[in-house]
Amino acid sequence: MPSRHFAVPDATLYRYAVHCCSFKYDLGGTPDHALALFADEAMAKRYGAWMWPNTFEVVDLQAPKEVNA
């Protein structure tokens, strides 16, 4: 039963994805999944720097997509 104290999350509000980037140390052969989502870019960067100071990357999920020509 959902708690009335929690709002239902709206995924469109979470624009920034934080990745730990294990590939930078050759620790994985599969793509890294986002480990946290944030609405605020500064918070995403602070979290990434705290958890994985040398390898994290923040991806803007709403940035224009690159077109491969």
Secondary structure, DSSP 8 states (H G I E B T S, - for coil): ---TTS----GGG--EEEE--GGGGT--SS-----EEESSHHHHHHHHHHH-TTT-EEEETTS------
